[in-house]
Amino acid sequence: MPGRTLAALVVLAVALFVALFVGPGALAATGSGAALDEGNLAESFRKAFVEYWNAGNRDFSPGMERVVDYWFRYHVAKAVIAAILLIVLVTLGVLVRKAFLRAGGLGAGQRVGLASAGILVTLLALFAAVTTVANIQGAVAPFASLLSMLPTGARDGELAATLDQVRQRLAAPSGAGEQTPPPLDMMIDDFARYHLAMAVLGAVLAVVLIGMSAVSWRRYARTASSDRRTRRLSGAFGVLTVLSSLVLIVVAVVNTGNATDPRPGLAAFFEGGW
């Protein structure tokens, strides 16, 4: 394994991993026009939510606009960092895989070390992929992503009264004669967009993983039975990609249901059961 390349990739991966947790907030706060950060975001959103609901308009109120804009930039920054980290980890994984397959002359300890490194890189790559997808989803529908910061079980105060009004409106049958309040209409639309984004991303990733699995199983079938290391590695990767694609297919189907009929899912969220 080329030592300098390996060292550079490891250092870059560590730097990106740290940046993934400390960078997005700082980048999102740049030019936000308000003193927003991860520490006060939830409280700011709750105040803006009450303001937005009481305004009765579909367009965001100034306070909500600032919060949503900050959260959009946060997700974009985190998605970009996670995507770069994923590319670095995939490259590192390819190097480790090649080294492991050529490790016939190494001792047992070195082979175990390479295998452990391969497992670690694979797990980190899965984490980076999930983070990338989740933040793309959040960037597509930042308002719906912010809803998770609402304390749906609140019982006192102006926020609790607002949440009760939202629940009552969602519980009313659609088309019952009353027009849906514009803020609620926006919530329903963004909630649908949020789940549609995950449905599309999940389906695309499932197709990619199925293709990777087919390549891996083809390599497994074409490898001589005497080459146990290659066959085991190809088989393990084939199983991992098949299982991952099945999970993603389920995720895509569930999110498609919420995207096509978002109102029940949103109502369940505000009731605390979603």
PyMOL commands that set and color helices and strands:
alter all, ss='L'
color gray80, all
select helices_A, chain A and resi 3-29+41-55+62-101+103-105+108-140+142-149+157-171+182-222+228-260+262-270
alter helices_A, ss='H'
color red, helices_A
deselect
rebuild
show_as cartoon
